[in-house]
Amino acid sequence: MKQKFTESFANRSIKGAFPLTVYVLAVIFSAQLFAQVKVEQPNQLHPTSFAIIIDKITYEKANEAVYAYRDAVEEDGLSVYVVSNEWNTPEEVRTEVLKLYNGNLPLEGVVFVGDIPIPMIRGAQHLTSAFKMNEDKYPWFRSSVPSDRFYDDFDLRFDYLSKDTVNNLCFYYSLREDSPQKVSRDIYSGRIIAPVKDDSKYEFVKNFLYKAAENKKEANAIDNMMVYTGYGYHSESLTSWTDEHISLREQFPQLFKPGGKLNFLNFRMSRKMKEIVMTELEKPELDIAVFHAHGNPDVQYLDDYPPAEQISQNAESIKMFLRSKLRSAKRRKRDLQEVKNYYITHFGVSEKWFEGAFEDSLRVADSLFVYNLELHSKDLELFAPQAELVMFDQCFNGSFHRENYIAGRYLFGTGNTIAAIANSVNCLQDKWANKFLGLLNYGLRIGQLHKNSAYIENHVLGDPTYRFANKSSLDINRLAVLEKDNVSLWKEYLTKDEEPLRGFAVYKLFGLLNEDFEDDLIDIYKSDPSFNVRLHAFSSLAELNSPVFQELLKETINDPYEFIRRKSVKIMGKIGKDEYIPILLKQSIHDPSPRVSFNAKTALSVLNPSKASEAAEKIIDGMADFIPKELLRQNLIRKFNRNDQWLNEELLQKAFDDTLKISKRINSIRTFRNYNFVEAIPELLVLAQDEKQPEKLRLAAIEALGWFNYCDISDKVIAVCENLSSRDSVPESIKEEAVKTKNRLLAGCNVSLTP
């Protein structure tokens, strides 16, 4: 791996032939730049090492704090390098990280302190959990993913594009077609970057480093945790919410005994959830806070409009809604009377209900009402969160490339937060957010836990070496680094009583044995009583996507754990087999979880509509007489017909309609990234190979085909991609996209549960 990375990096650095003098000057200039790098060796010798990568100015202004942090980390069992420089490009940083990794002392992680270049990744949306912004339509700063996978996954390959002319730390890169199309991290990483851009940032960093160093003197065991679920999360499924409670009980059994506490909060519990959350966060005994909610860079969306208890409250909510729509229309310079007429006609409201939309008193009152439903960065000035670890399972809260990002306000405030796990862009709700969390009981470092996350938008912010007190005699950090390839040891851990250790062993053994572990995975799935361990087995089997797994889905769709059922129906839709249709229909009707039902209906939407109608007729005929069969039949058949029309009369028709703007045709094709209609594959292949079609359209078709990563027909797509990439007459951009799609399909999903 190391040799391959070094070679690929060298090949990317110089493309084409240069005049000898230019080449020599470039080498001399490069040597001068790299000569400025200052590497301070560790003071203590330990089995593994860690590196502090810091910019020169921050280092000079906060060097005493840097040394305090270094000494604390070394006392905690890691040899620490301090590497400082006037960093000009991400490549310089990556080169130094690789040098340390290739050294004699195993490097397990790094932290980037201060103004370290930020790679902004393009052409890699399949490595995110949800981000699918149109890169051609939107500015690069918005449509790129800030990601330190550039630094901690050495096999990933990128082409340099440009430096941002406004945001000086940001550098744009495109994921190469010959790069691996899955994330497999070699080390863990973290960011200590202040939420401000002025010179006060140095003081912020200095104070945080002292705080992190001081905190390491304490042995803090996990005995108090808060989990908050906001509105709109998992389709408000109470089944999903209660099952997470069981999952966490398996991971943190001590929280359910005297002396422990898990405060499991839901936005429905009170009309004052913001106050409750702020109060809980400020409790000194709180160790971990987990947020499942929506978010923005500087906002956590905690609550929704409260349900009305009286007629007057209903009326006032509608009036507030109408006033907000009128204000929004004015900002967008729309005709206000036209907007009023729309709501008056469609909802029968009176024109009087729009009154006061632009009066200062009502505007302020409405704004304050909404503000108090949300937790803002500015609110962090009012209280001090005490949880050492905060996990933001929310969009954008970890946008460390933006000023005032809220995760930074937690970290650099006056509270006790040492580490945050957060997302730099939007993220998927429907993912395994609590994976491996129970390993924190065994003193696993936050970075080691996070190293197993493959999403390019997800980061550790703050101190990645932080760990809670170890409740056992097990040195899990040593095992994770020095015994990572020890098959016999991990097989031994399959027999442990503790669920987090069994789950970790399943994960490790699958990484080592792959398809040779399939039979064991099936046995583990069918026999293990733990929700989490079965989910580990299920996730690994999904990655193999073998015929055995595709058959097993018929069982997993009835698993007691809602999350496994939810993922089973989703993957069935991605595979696209007709035999799944009656199974999905039953699940869409009978599953108690709205999220499972929703995913089953979504899966059905991309399958054969005529066969779905036939199956629906049979299922409905066999239902009890008290069920409104005719209404159910009409709704289902209508939905299947609508899906058929959407595919054939809208999406495909627009894709082939050369009278439309190219942007509209491409938008139709991009829909297949989310909705994998198996019937669309032959049509997309036609577009991909048609030399008369615009190049951008062909590129969109090839890229869309890369999202059909569970479908059995992917072999045909791979064959076409190989043909396109080998023909001299094919434009270079199409060759590259064909190679990328082929490699994506061969590799499978970046994360098996979020295809």
ZAMARGU-4260 file (C-alpha; in steps of 0.2 Angstrom, whole numbers, plus 5000, padded with zeros to 4 digits):
<rodrens>
0) 5000/5000/5000 | 5014/5012/5005 | 5024/5009/4989 | 5008/5011/4978 | 5003/5027/4986
5) 5021/5035/4984 | 5021/5030/4966 | 5004/5037/4962 | 5008/5053/4971 | 5024/5055/4960
10) 5015/5051/4944 | 5001/5064/4948 | 5014/5078/4953 | 5021/5079/4935 | 5010/5076/4920
15) 5018/5076/4903 | 5035/5082/4899 | 5043/5098/4906 | 5059/5107/4899 | 5074/5101/4909
20) 5077/5119/4916 | 5059/5121/4922 | 5059/5104/4930 | 5076/5107/4939 | 5069/5124/4946
25) 5053/5115/4951 | 5063/5102/4961 | 5074/5116/4969 | 5059/5126/4974 | 5050/5111/4981
30) 5065/5106/4991 | 5066/5124/4998 | 5048/5123/5003 | 5049/5106/5011 | 5065/5111/5020
35) 5055/5123/5031 | 5046/5108/5039 | 5050/5107/5057 | 5048/5089/5064 | 5050/5087/5083
40) 5053/5070/5089 | 5044/5061/5103 | 5050/5063/5121 | 5043/5046/5126 | 5044/5029/5117
45) 5028/5020/5116 | 5022/5005/5104 | 5013/5018/5093 | 5014/5036/5088 | 5003/5051/5085
50) 5007/5068/5076 | 5002/5086/5079 | 5002/5094/5062 | 5001/5113/5065 | 5004/5129/5055
55) 5019/5140/5059 | 5010/5155/5066 | 4998/5145/5077 | 5013/5135/5083 | 5023/5151/5088
60) 5008/5159/5097 | 5003/5144/5106 | 5018/5133/5108 | 5017/5131/5127 | 5000/5125/5125
65) 5005/5113/5111 | 5019/5106/5122 | 5006/5104/5137 | 4995/5094/5125 | 5009/5084/5118
70) 5015/5079/5135 | 4998/5074/5141 | 4995/5063/5126 | 5012/5055/5128 | 5008/5052/5147
75) 4992/5043/5140 | 5003/5031/5130 | 5007/5038/5113 | 5023/5044/5106 | 5020/5062/5099
80) 5028/5071/5084 | 5025/5089/5082 | 5026/5095/5064 | 5025/5113/5060 | 5027/5123/5043
85) 5020/5137/5033 | 5009/5125/5024 | 5005/5130/5006 | 4995/5115/4999 | 4987/5099/5006
90) 5000/5089/4996 | 5013/5096/5008 | 5004/5090/5023 | 5000/5073/5016 | 5018/5070/5011
95) 5023/5073/5029 | 5010/5062/5036 | 5015/5048/5024 | 5033/5050/5030 | 5028/5047/5048
100) 5017/5033/5043 | 5032/5025/5034 | 5043/5027/5049 | 5049/5015/5061 | 5036/5019/5074
105) 5018/5014/5069 | 5008/5030/5067 | 4990/5028/5072 | 4983/5045/5070 | 4986/5064/5068
110) 4977/5080/5073 | 4977/5096/5062 | 4979/5111/5073 | 4975/5129/5067 | 4976/5134/5048
115) 4980/5118/5040 | 4974/5117/5021 | 4957/5110/5019 | 4954/5098/5004 | 4937/5101/4995
120) 4933/5085/4986 | 4923/5084/4970 | 4917/5070/4960 | 4916/5058/4975 | 4898/5060/4980
125) 4896/5041/4981 | 4908/5042/4996 | 4896/5052/5006 | 4880/5047/5015 | 4868/5058/5006
130) 4877/5073/4998 | 4871/5075/4979 | 4872/5093/4975 | 4874/5097/4956 | 4892/5101/4954
135) 4890/5110/4938 | 4875/5121/4944 | 4881/5127/4961 | 4897/5136/4967 | 4912/5125/4971
140) 4912/5131/4989 | 4895/5124/4991 | 4895/5109/4980 | 4912/5102/4986 | 4914/5091/5002
145) 4927/5097/5015 | 4936/5081/5019 | 4951/5075/5028 | 4950/5058/5020 | 4962/5066/5008
150) 4975/5064/5023 | 4970/5048/5032 | 4966/5036/5017 | 4983/5035/5008 | 4976/5025/4993
155) 4963/5038/4987 | 4969/5047/4972 | 4965/5065/4967 | 4968/5078/4953 | 4971/5095/4959
160) 4959/5108/4952 | 4962/5125/4960 | 4963/5135/4976 | 4948/5145/4982 | 4952/5164/4979
165) 4941/5169/4994 | 4943/5155/5007 | 4962/5154/5007 | 4963/5137/5016 | 4952/5128/5004
170) 4959/5118/4989 | 4948/5109/4976 | 4952/5091/4971 | 4943/5079/4960 | 4943/5060/4964
175) 4952/5051/4950 | 4944/5037/4940 | 4959/5025/4944 | 4957/5029/4963 | 4949/5016/4974
180) 4930/5020/4975 | 4928/5015/4993 | 4936/5023/5008 | 4948/5012/5018 | 4957/5023/5031
185) 4975/5020/5036 | 4975/5031/5051 | 4963/5042/5061 | 4963/5061/5060 | 4955/5075/5070
190) 4954/5094/5067 | 4957/5108/5080 | 4951/5123/5071 | 4943/5138/5079 | 4926/5144/5073
195) 4932/5162/5070 | 4944/5169/5056 | 4951/5184/5065 | 4967/5184/5076 | 4957/5178/5091
200) 4958/5161/5084 | 4975/5158/5091 | 4968/5161/5109 | 4954/5149/5105 | 4966/5136/5100
205) 4978/5139/5115 | 4964/5138/5127 | 4957/5122/5120 | 4974/5113/5120 | 4976/5117/5138
210) 4959/5111/5142 | 4962/5095/5132 | 4979/5092/5141 | 4971/5095/5158 | 4956/5084/5155
215) 4968/5069/5152 | 4973/5069/5170 | 4955/5063/5174 | 4950/5045/5173 | 4932/5048/5168
220) 4921/5032/5166 | 4905/5033/5156 | 4890/5034/5168 | 4879/5048/5161 | 4873/5050/5143
225) 4860/5060/5134 | 4852/5055/5117 | 4841/5068/5109 | 4829/5064/5094 | 4823/5080/5085
230) 4808/5082/5073 | 4807/5074/5056 | 4820/5060/5061 | 4816/5043/5055 | 4799/5048/5049
235) 4794/5051/5068 | 4794/5032/5070 | 4792/5027/5088 | 4797/5009/5084 | 4814/5016/5078
240) 4816/5027/5093 | 4812/5013/5106 | 4823/5001/5097 | 4838/5013/5098 | 4835/5012/5117
245) 4837/4993/5116 | 4853/4995/5105 | 4861/5007/5118 | 4856/4996/5132 | 4867/4983/5124
250) 4881/4995/5122 | 4880/5004/5139 | 4873/4991/5151 | 4880/5002/5166 | 4869/5016/5162
255) 4854/5005/5166 | 4860/5001/5184 | 4860/5012/5200 | 4873/5025/5197 | 4871/5026/5179
260) 4859/5037/5168 | 4853/5037/5150 | 4842/5052/5147 | 4833/5048/5131 | 4824/5063/5125
265) 4812/5066/5111 | 4806/5083/5104 | 4788/5077/5108 | 4791/5077/5127 | 4789/5096/5130
270) 4786/5112/5122 | 4802/5119/5130 | 4814/5106/5123 | 4827/5119/5120 | 4828/5124/5138
275) 4828/5106/5143 | 4842/5101/5131 | 4853/5116/5137 | 4850/5112/5155 | 4855/5094/5152
280) 4870/5099/5142 | 4876/5109/5157 | 4875/5096/5170 | 4893/5092/5176 | 4891/5073/5176
285) 4886/5072/5158 | 4899/5062/5148 | 4891/5059/5131 | 4878/5069/5121 | 4871/5062/5105
290) 4860/5072/5093 | 4849/5064/5080 | 4841/5079/5071 | 4842/5091/5057 | 4855/5105/5056
295) 4864/5119/5048 | 4882/5125/5050 | 4877/5136/5065 | 4860/5129/5070 | 4854/5113/5078
300) 4835/5111/5074 | 4828/5103/5090 | 4810/5106/5089 | 4795/5108/5077 | 4780/5119/5079
305) 4770/5112/5094 | 4754/5103/5091 | 4739/5114/5094 | 4728/5110/5110 | 4715/5123/5106
310) 4706/5130/5090 | 4714/5147/5093 | 4731/5139/5093 | 4727/5130/5077 | 4722/5146/5069
315) 4737/5156/5075 | 4749/5143/5068 | 4741/5144/5051 | 4742/5163/5052 | 4761/5162/5056
320) 4764/5150/5042 | 4755/5162/5030 | 4765/5177/5036 | 4781/5167/5033 | 4776/5163/5016
325) 4772/5181/5012 | 4789/5186/5018 | 4798/5173/5009 | 4789/5178/4993 | 4794/5196/4995
330) 4812/5191/4997 | 4811/5182/4981 | 4803/5197/4973 | 4787/5187/4969 | 4770/5195/4966
335) 4762/5196/4984 | 4744/5196/4979 | 4747/5181/4968 | 4754/5171/4983 | 4739/5176/4993
340) 4727/5171/4980 | 4735/5154/4979 | 4732/5150/4998 | 4715/5158/4998 | 4710/5147/4983
345) 4718/5131/4989 | 4715/5132/5007 | 4700/5143/5009 | 4708/5155/5021 | 4703/5173/5023
350) 4714/5187/5017 | 4714/5194/5034 | 4725/5180/5040 | 4740/5187/5031 | 4738/5204/5040
355) 4754/5210/5050 | 4766/5200/5039 | 4777/5215/5038 | 4774/5224/5054 | 4789/5225/5065
360) 4781/5218/5081 | 4774/5203/5072 | 4789/5200/5062 | 4800/5200/5078 | 4787/5189/5088
365) 4787/5176/5074 | 4806/5176/5073 | 4808/5174/5091 | 4796/5160/5092 | 4805/5150/5078
370) 4822/5155/5086 | 4817/5147/5102 | 4814/5130/5093 | 4832/5129/5088 | 4849/5129/5096
375) 4861/5142/5088 | 4879/5145/5089 | 4876/5161/5098 | 4866/5152/5112 | 4883/5144/5117
380) 4887/5161/5124 | 4874/5157/5137 | 4879/5141/5144 | 4893/5128/5144 | 4891/5111/5138
385) 4899/5098/5150 | 4899/5082/5139 | 4917/5077/5134 | 4910/5069/5118 | 4896/5077/5107
390) 4890/5067/5092 | 4881/5078/5080 | 4871/5066/5069 | 4865/5081/5060 | 4868/5090/5043
395) 4882/5103/5042 | 4886/5105/5061 | 4904/5101/5058 | 4907/5113/5043 | 4924/5117/5050
400) 4928/5127/5033 | 4915/5140/5038 | 4915/5153/5052 | 4904/5150/5067 | 4901/5132/5065
405) 4892/5125/5080 | 4903/5110/5084 | 4917/5122/5086 | 4907/5133/5098 | 4905/5118/5109
410) 4923/5114/5108 | 4930/5131/5110 | 4918/5137/5123 | 4920/5138/5142 | 4912/5120/5144
415) 4921/5103/5145 | 4918/5096/5127 | 4934/5089/5121 | 4929/5080/5105 | 4914/5081/5093
420) 4909/5069/5079 | 4901/5079/5065 | 4897/5082/5047 | 4905/5095/5035 | 4890/5094/5023
425) 4873/5087/5024 | 4871/5069/5030 | 4859/5054/5029 | 4847/5051/5044 | 4845/5033/5039
430) 4862/5027/5044 | 4870/5017/5058 | 4875/5032/5069 | 4879/5023/5085 | 4890/5010/5077
435) 4905/5005/5089 | 4899/5018/5102 | 4900/5004/5116 | 4918/5002/5113 | 4921/5019/5122
440) 4918/5009/5138 | 4935/5000/5135 | 4945/5016/5134 | 4945/5016/5115 | 4951/5033/5108
445) 4938/5043/5099 | 4950/5043/5084 | 4951/5024/5084 | 4932/5022/5085 | 4930/5035/5071
450) 4943/5027/5060 | 4930/5014/5055 | 4919/5028/5048 | 4920/5028/5029 | 4910/5043/5025
455) 4920/5058/5018 | 4910/5071/5026 | 4911/5064/5044 | 4925/5070/5055 | 4932/5071/5073
460) 4934/5089/5078 | 4944/5092/5094 | 4955/5079/5102 | 4955/5062/5093 | 4966/5054/5106
465) 4953/5057/5120 | 4946/5042/5128 | 4935/5038/5143 | 4941/5027/5157 | 4943/5008/5153
470) 4931/4997/5163 | 4941/4982/5159 | 4959/4976/5159 | 4958/4975/5140 | 4970/4986/5130
475) 4959/4989/5115 | 4969/5003/5107 | 4984/4991/5106 | 4973/4977/5099 | 4965/4989/5086
480) 4983/4994/5080 | 4995/4981/5083 | 4984/4966/5083 | 4973/4971/5069 | 4977/4956/5058
485) 4977/4943/5071 | 4963/4931/5065 | 4964/4919/5080 | 4963/4933/5092 | 4947/4941/5084
490) 4939/4923/5083 | 4942/4922/5102 | 4933/4938/5104 | 4918/4931/5095 | 4914/4921/5111
495) 4915/4936/5123 | 4899/4940/5133 | 4901/4959/5130 | 4891/4964/5114 | 4903/4978/5109
500) 4918/4966/5109 | 4908/4953/5099 | 4902/4966/5086 | 4920/4973/5084 | 4926/4955/5081
505) 4913/4952/5068 | 4919/4968/5059 | 4937/4964/5061 | 4936/4946/5055 | 4925/4951/5040
510) 4939/4964/5035 | 4952/4950/5036 | 4943/4935/5029 | 4930/4943/5017 | 4919/4930/5008
515) 4928/4916/5018 | 4919/4922/5033 | 4901/4921/5025 | 4895/4905/5033 | 4901/4911/5050
520) 4891/4928/5047 | 4875/4918/5043 | 4877/4908/5059 | 4880/4924/5069 | 4865/4933/5061
525) 4854/4918/5065 | 4860/4914/5082 | 4866/4930/5091 | 4853/4938/5103 | 4861/4955/5101
530) 4853/4968/5090 | 4870/4976/5087 | 4880/4960/5083 | 4866/4954/5071 | 4868/4971/5063
535) 4886/4969/5061 | 4884/4952/5053 | 4870/4959/5042 | 4881/4974/5036 | 4895/4962/5031
540) 4884/4950/5022 | 4876/4965/5013 | 4894/4970/5007 | 4896/4953/4999 | 4879/4954/4991
545) 4880/4936/4986 | 4865/4925/4981 | 4865/4918/4999 | 4863/4935/5006 | 4850/4940/4993
550) 4840/4924/4999 | 4843/4928/5017 | 4834/4945/5015 | 4818/4936/5015 | 4822/4932/5033
555) 4830/4948/5039 | 4815/4958/5033 | 4806/4951/5049 | 4820/4954/5061 | 4815/4960/5078
560) 4827/4975/5076 | 4818/4989/5066 | 4834/4995/5059 | 4838/4978/5051 | 4821/4977/5044
565) 4822/4995/5037 | 4839/4991/5028 | 4832/4975/5022 | 4818/4983/5012 | 4829/4996/5005
570) 4842/4984/4999 | 4828/4973/4991 | 4823/4988/4981 | 4842/4991/4976 | 4844/4973/4970
575) 4827/4975/4961 | 4821/4956/4960 | 4803/4954/4955 | 4802/4940/4968 | 4804/4953/4982
580) 4788/4962/4976 | 4775/4952/4987 | 4787/4953/5002 | 4789/4972/5001 | 4770/4974/4998
585) 4766/4965/5015 | 4780/4975/5024 | 4773/4991/5017 | 4756/4987/5024 | 4759/4978/5040
590) 4776/4984/5047 | 4773/4994/5063 | 4787/5006/5059 | 4782/5021/5047 | 4801/5021/5042
595) 4801/5003/5037 | 4784/5005/5028 | 4791/5021/5019 | 4806/5012/5013 | 4796/4997/5007
600) 4785/5008/4997 | 4801/5017/4990 | 4808/5000/4985 | 4792/4995/4976 | 4792/5012/4967
605) 4807/5006/4956 | 4801/4988/4953 | 4790/4981/4939 | 4773/4990/4941 | 4762/4977/4932
610) 4769/4963/4943 | 4767/4974/4959 | 4749/4977/4954 | 4746/4958/4952 | 4754/4954/4969
615) 4744/4968/4977 | 4728/4961/4971 | 4732/4944/4978 | 4737/4951/4995 | 4722/4962/4997
620) 4710/4948/4992 | 4717/4938/5006 | 4715/4951/5019 | 4701/4952/5033 | 4684/4959/5027
625) 4685/4974/5040 | 4700/4981/5030 | 4694/4994/5017 | 4700/4983/5003 | 4694/4993/4988
630) 4702/5009/4995 | 4718/5001/4998 | 4718/4993/4981 | 4714/5009/4972 | 4728/5018/4982
635) 4741/5005/4978 | 4737/5002/4959 | 4736/5021/4957 | 4754/5022/4965 | 4761/5009/4954
640) 4754/5016/4938 | 4760/5033/4943 | 4778/5026/4945 | 4777/5018/4928 | 4772/5035/4920
645) 4785/5044/4930 | 4799/5032/4923 | 4793/5030/4905 | 4783/5046/4901 | 4793/5058/4911
650) 4811/5053/4916 | 4816/5043/4901 | 4806/5053/4889 | 4815/5069/4895 | 4832/5061/4895
655) 4830/5057/4876 | 4821/5073/4871 | 4834/5083/4861 | 4822/5098/4860 | 4824/5101/4879
660) 4838/5110/4887 | 4853/5099/4891 | 4851/5104/4909 | 4834/5097/4910 | 4839/5081/4902
665) 4853/5079/4914 | 4842/5082/4929 | 4831/5068/4923 | 4846/5056/4922 | 4852/5062/4939
670) 4836/5056/4947 | 4842/5038/4944 | 4855/5041/4957 | 4842/5040/4970 | 4829/5029/4961
675) 4837/5014/4954 | 4824/5008/4941 | 4831/4992/4934 | 4821/4995/4919 | 4831/5011/4916
680) 4848/5003/4914 | 4846/4997/4896 | 4840/5015/4891 | 4855/5023/4901 | 4867/5011/4892
685) 4860/5017/4875 | 4863/5035/4880 | 4880/5031/4886 | 4885/5024/4870 | 4877/5035/4858
690) 4890/5046/4850 | 4877/5058/4843 | 4872/5063/4861 | 4880/5078/4869 | 4895/5073/4879
695) 4888/5080/4896 | 4873/5069/4894 | 4883/5054/4891 | 4894/5058/4906 | 4878/5060/4916
700) 4871/5043/4910 | 4887/5034/4914 | 4889/5042/4931 | 4871/5037/4935 | 4874/5019/4931
705) 4887/5019/4945 | 4874/5020/4958 | 4866/5003/4953 | 4879/4994/4964 | 4867/4981/4971
710) 4859/4976/4955 | 4862/4959/4947 | 4863/4967/4929 | 4878/4977/4934 | 4889/4965/4924
715) 4882/4972/4908 | 4886/4989/4914 | 4904/4985/4918 | 4906/4977/4900 | 4900/4993/4892
720) 4911/5003/4903 | 4926/4992/4898 | 4922/4994/4880 | 4920/5013/4881 | 4936/5015/4891
725) 4946/5005/4878 | 4941/5014/4862 | 4952/5027/4854 | 4937/5037/4847 | 4929/5040/4864
730) 4932/5057/4872 | 4944/5056/4887 | 4931/5063/4899 | 4919/5048/4895 | 4933/5036/4896
735) 4937/5042/4913 | 4919/5042/4919 | 4917/5024/4912 | 4932/5018/4922 | 4926/5026/4938
740) 4908/5018/4936 | 4916/5001/4932 | 4927/5003/4948 | 4912/5008/4958 | 4902/4993/4953
745) 4916/4981/4956 | 4920/4989/4973 | 4902/4990/4979 | 4894/5003/4990 | 4906/5013/5000
750) 4895/5009/5015 | 4884/4993/5013 | 4870/5000/5023 | 4869/5017/5014 | 4869/5012/4995
</rodrens>
